[in-house]
Amino acid sequence: MGRRAVWVGLVAALAWATAGTAQTRTYVAYAGVYSATTAYNVNDMVSLGDAFYISLAADNLNHAPASSAARWAAVSSGTAGTAGAMGVAGPSGPAGATGAAGPSGPAGATGATGSAGAVGTVGATGAAGVSGATGPVGPAGPIGATGATGPAGAAGVAGEVRETRTLSVTHWKGYNVMAGSSLTLFSATGPGNVERIQIAASYNSGSPSQTPIAANTVLTIAVDGQTYTTTLGMFLLWNGYTISDGVAATSNLFVTKYLGITSGTSSGNAMNSGYRRIYIKYNTSINISITVPPASGSSGPGNIVWWTQVEYYPGVAPVGLYPATRNVFHMVANEWKPIAPSQTVAVLPTVVGAGELESIYFVSSAPGKVEPQWLETNPIITVDGTQFHFGGTEDFFGNQFYGDQWQGRADEYGIARDYQSAMPDNTTYWTGYRYFRESPMVFNNSLGMTWSNVAVDVGPAAQVGTLAVYYTEN
């Protein structure tokens, strides 16, 4: 008899003897080896090592018997008894069922050959036999004449072309330029291309200036015999940032992939800074310079301290890095100036040939604090003779409702300046930008763009400026 049977019997006997006094019987049930995941009832008995315990509580879960005297009563412990002697063998069982048939025995030896039978009749002709093996290959014949050339196959997918030239830079740091004087920002000969132009300007005329001298500074780009000019106010969209109400343009500063305006203070102590990423290819020469406007009236002496940086790649670009439509640089500027009601602006006079549009900048303003409803005008772009009417000026620049609630500025398009100034300036400004780098506008024969100065209720714009950059193959 095993030790657990002994202890079960012992405990049952003890329970009987103890309960006899009160004329009741208490029984215990052996529940096996103790487990922390089992909920035990009252009088469940478990073993743990050489010890036995009886549960004193119901729903007795995860209480170790050895350390939970309130929930377990130790009964006893002991060692296993000696194994009993082997019992007498029982009688033989009944005969089993007949087994399955065994496998066939080996074939017997071949018997003796019998006597020959009589000759039978001739049988029918049998089927043709299998063809014999092919003989060896004969000698090669003479080479025939060359056939006509087949059509060319489809062009394979072009592999990725990476830049192999070194990005270079030239700069000016804290260079003072007097009114009416010029400063060359970059000059080079031979092939190459400009990649990025960054400019910062700071000045204090000694008395509050009423004109944005930095924005009125003229930028000149002379490339391969062609010369283009515009103000920094149009080229970097600084127009409308430096004004006389004494409020910095902090809320209208931003940076994107292609354009950034990083400072714009009041005109009394003006600071302007920003950058433009622009591709200008040159084959023989390039010169980029700025000219500070001459001093006049209340504008003060007009001297400005400049910080400039031009990044460029010297040498011929790897073949396939730039499309053929981006071969020759062009720029068309309509400076920010008074405009008549219903006047149409040739943002881009009709271009003949093949190429692609790079960007459109737009600057507008009107006296007072007004809704810029002149933005309801639909810009019209004509590509290869087909006109495309956009839903509105603000829609063309990627926004709706003039930007009253939110001025979206993405890499491709956005509102740069949306501001109503206080006295003495008292003007509403609205400027925007649109790039066609990610979604190219390519033309094969011609390209043009117009904008008309009309409004719904409050009147047209008083001043408008535009700047268009495009490229041609030739």
Beta strands, then each sheet from edge to edge (+ up, - down):
strand 1: 29-33
strand 2: 44-48
strand 3: 51-55
strand 4: 72-77
strand 5: 168-177
strand 6: 182-189
strand 7: 192-202
strand 8: 218-223
strand 9: 226-231
strand 10: 254-255
strand 11: 259-264
strand 12: 271-282
strand 13: 285-291
strand 14: 304-314
strand 15: 328-338
strand 16: 344-352
strand 17: 355-367
strand 18: 380-383
strand 19: 386-389
strand 20: 413-420
strand 21: 427-435
strand 22: 441-443
strand 23: 446-452
strand 24: 463-472
sheet 1: 1+ 2+ 3- 4+
sheet 2: 5+ 14- 7+ 12- 11+ 10-
sheet 3: 6+ 13- 8+ 9-
sheet 4: 15+ 24- 17+ 21- 20+
sheet 5: 15+ 24- 17+ 22-
sheet 6: 16+ 23- 18+ 19-
end
